[in-house]
Amino acid sequence: MSRVNAVPSEGCGIRVDRALEQVLRWMSIICMFVLVVLVCGLVLVRFFPVMSMGWADEIVELAFAWMVFVGTAAVWRSNEHITIDFIPQALVGTRAGRALEVIIGVLVLGFLAVFTWQGWFLTIQSGSNTSPMLTLPKPLWYAVIPVSGLLMIVYTVSRILKAIRSAPRDPQGG
C-alpha cells in the first residue's frame, strides 16, 4: 500500500499500527535481553557463589512469558509465523483462495477467542496471589495472554476483511 495514496483516516491507523509494531518488537527484545543477562548471572553465581539470586527466577519467568506472547503477537501482526501454506499458495488470487483465507481466519478467530477468554479468566483467578520472593502480583505473569490474544484477534479480523474486500469484481471468479 502506498503512503501517498492513503486516505487521511487510514493514515492514523497506519501510524498506530507501525508504532504498535515497534512496541511489540522492542518489548520482545528487552525481555530477551533480560533473560540472557539473568540466566548468565544465575549460571555464574552457581559456579562462584558470591551472592544469592533467588529473586531472579521470578523475573526470568516473567520476562519469558512476556517475550513469548508479545513476540507471538509481533510475528502474527506481520504474518511471519510458521505456517503450512502450500494449499493457500496454490490458490493465490482465486476465489477459492480467498474463501479458504476467510474460512481459516474464522477458525483462527474461534481459537483466539477461547485463548483470550481463558487467559483473561486465568489473570482474574490469580488476582490475589503474589510471587514468593519479590511479592509482585501474579496477574503480571498472566495479563500478557489476553493482551496478545486481543492483538492477534484484531490482526486476524483485519486479514479476513482484506480477503473479503479483495474479491474479484467479475462474475467468472478467476
C-alpha positions as CSV (number, residue, x, y, z in Angstrom):
1,M,0.0,0.0,0.0
2,S,1.3,3.4,-1.0
3,R,1.5,6.1,1.7
4,V,1.0,8.8,-0.9
5,N,-2.5,7.5,-1.8
6,A,-3.5,6.7,1.8
7,V,-6.8,8.2,2.9
8,P,-6.4,10.6,5.9
9,S,-8.4,8.3,8.2
10,E,-6.1,5.4,7.2
11,G,-3.0,7.4,7.9
12,C,-3.7,7.5,11.6
13,G,-4.4,3.7,11.6
14,I,-1.2,3.0,9.8
15,R,0.8,5.2,12.2
16,V,-0.8,3.4,15.2
17,D,0.0,0.0,13.6
18,R,3.6,0.9,13.0
19,A,4.0,2.3,16.5
20,L,2.5,-0.9,17.9
21,E,4.8,-3.0,15.8
22,Q,7.8,-1.1,17.3
23,V,6.5,-1.5,20.8
24,L,5.9,-5.2,20.3
25,R,9.3,-5.8,18.8
26,W,11.2,-3.8,21.4
27,M,9.3,-5.4,24.3
28,S,10.4,-8.8,22.9
29,I,14.0,-7.6,22.5
30,I,14.1,-6.2,26.0
31,C,12.6,-9.3,27.5
32,M,15.2,-11.5,25.7
33,F,18.0,-9.3,26.9
34,V,16.8,-9.5,30.5
35,L,16.5,-13.3,30.1
36,V,20.1,-13.6,28.8
37,V,21.6,-11.4,31.4
38,L,19.8,-13.1,34.3
39,V,20.3,-16.6,33.2
40,C,24.0,-16.0,32.6
41,G,24.1,-14.4,36.1
42,L,22.4,-17.4,37.6
43,V,24.9,-19.7,36.0
44,L,27.8,-17.7,37.1
45,V,26.5,-17.4,40.7
46,R,26.3,-21.2,40.8
47,F,30.0,-21.5,40.0
48,F,31.1,-18.5,42.0
49,P,28.6,-18.2,44.9
50,V,29.2,-14.6,45.8
51,M,25.6,-13.6,46.3
52,S,22.1,-15.0,46.2
53,M,19.9,-14.5,43.2
54,G,16.8,-16.3,44.3
55,W,14.7,-13.4,43.2
56,A,16.0,-13.7,39.6
57,D,13.9,-16.8,38.9
58,E,10.7,-14.8,39.2
59,I,12.0,-12.1,36.8
60,V,13.1,-14.9,34.3
61,E,9.6,-16.4,34.4
62,L,8.0,-13.0,33.9
63,A,10.4,-12.0,31.1
64,F,10.0,-15.3,29.3
65,A,6.1,-15.2,29.4
66,W,6.1,-11.6,28.1
67,M,8.7,-12.4,25.4
68,V,6.8,-15.4,24.2
69,F,3.3,-13.8,24.0
70,V,4.4,-10.3,22.9
71,G,6.7,-11.9,20.3
72,T,3.9,-14.1,19.1
73,A,1.7,-11.0,18.6
74,A,4.5,-9.3,16.8
75,V,5.0,-12.1,14.3
76,W,1.3,-12.6,14.0
77,R,1.0,-8.9,13.0
78,S,3.4,-9.2,10.2
79,N,2.3,-12.8,9.2
80,E,5.8,-14.1,9.9
81,H,4.8,-17.1,12.0
82,I,5.3,-20.6,10.8
83,T,2.6,-21.9,8.5
84,I,1.9,-24.8,6.3
85,D,0.7,-22.8,3.2
86,F,1.2,-24.9,0.1
87,I,-2.6,-25.1,-0.5
88,P,-3.2,-21.3,0.1
89,Q,-0.2,-20.5,-2.1
90,A,-1.5,-22.8,-4.8
91,L,-4.9,-20.9,-4.7
92,V,-3.5,-17.3,-4.5
93,G,-5.6,-14.9,-6.5
94,T,-8.5,-17.2,-7.0
95,R,-12.0,-17.1,-5.4
96,A,-11.3,-20.4,-3.7
97,G,-8.1,-19.0,-2.3
98,R,-10.0,-16.0,-0.8
99,A,-12.7,-18.3,0.5
100,L,-10.1,-20.5,2.1
101,E,-8.4,-17.5,3.7
102,V,-11.7,-16.4,5.2
103,I,-12.5,-19.9,6.5
104,I,-9.1,-20.2,8.0
105,G,-9.4,-16.8,9.5
106,V,-12.8,-17.6,11.1
107,L,-11.4,-20.8,12.6
108,V,-8.4,-19.0,13.9
109,L,-10.7,-16.3,15.4
110,G,-12.6,-19.1,17.2
111,F,-9.3,-20.4,18.7
112,L,-8.1,-16.9,19.6
113,A,-11.4,-16.1,21.3
114,V,-11.1,-19.2,23.5
115,F,-7.4,-18.4,24.1
116,T,-8.1,-14.8,25.1
117,W,-11.1,-15.6,27.3
118,Q,-9.2,-18.3,29.1
119,G,-6.2,-16.0,29.5
120,W,-8.5,-13.4,31.0
121,F,-10.0,-15.9,33.3
122,L,-6.6,-17.1,34.4
123,T,-5.5,-13.5,35.0
124,I,-8.6,-12.7,37.1
125,Q,-8.3,-16.0,39.0
126,S,-4.7,-15.2,40.1
127,G,-5.7,-11.7,41.2
128,S,-4.9,-12.0,44.9
129,N,-1.7,-14.1,44.5
130,T,1.8,-12.7,44.7
131,S,5.2,-14.0,43.8
132,P,7.1,-15.5,46.8
133,M,10.4,-13.5,46.6
134,L,9.5,-10.1,45.2
135,T,5.8,-10.2,46.1
136,L,4.8,-9.0,42.7
137,P,1.2,-9.5,41.7
138,K,0.8,-12.8,39.8
139,P,-1.6,-11.3,37.3
140,L,1.6,-9.6,35.8
141,W,2.5,-13.1,34.5
142,Y,-0.8,-13.9,33.0
143,A,-2.1,-10.5,31.7
144,V,0.0,-10.8,28.6
145,I,-2.2,-13.7,27.4
146,P,-5.4,-11.8,26.9
147,V,-3.5,-8.7,25.7
148,S,-1.7,-10.7,23.0
149,G,-4.9,-12.6,22.2
150,L,-6.7,-9.3,21.6
151,L,-4.0,-8.0,19.4
152,M,-4.0,-11.2,17.3
153,I,-7.8,-11.0,17.1
154,V,-7.6,-7.5,15.7
155,Y,-5.0,-8.5,13.1
156,T,-6.9,-11.6,12.1
157,V,-10.1,-9.6,11.6
158,S,-8.1,-7.2,9.5
159,R,-6.8,-10.1,7.3
160,I,-10.3,-11.5,6.9
161,L,-11.7,-8.1,5.9
162,K,-8.8,-7.7,3.4
163,A,-9.6,-11.1,1.9
164,I,-13.2,-10.3,1.6
165,R,-12.5,-6.8,0.0
166,S,-10.1,-8.4,-2.5
167,A,-12.9,-10.5,-4.0
168,P,-12.9,-10.3,-7.8
169,R,-15.4,-7.9,-9.4
170,D,-16.1,-10.2,-12.4
171,P,-18.8,-12.9,-12.1
172,Q,-16.5,-15.5,-13.6
173,G,-14.2,-15.8,-10.5
174,G,-10.7,-16.1,-11.6
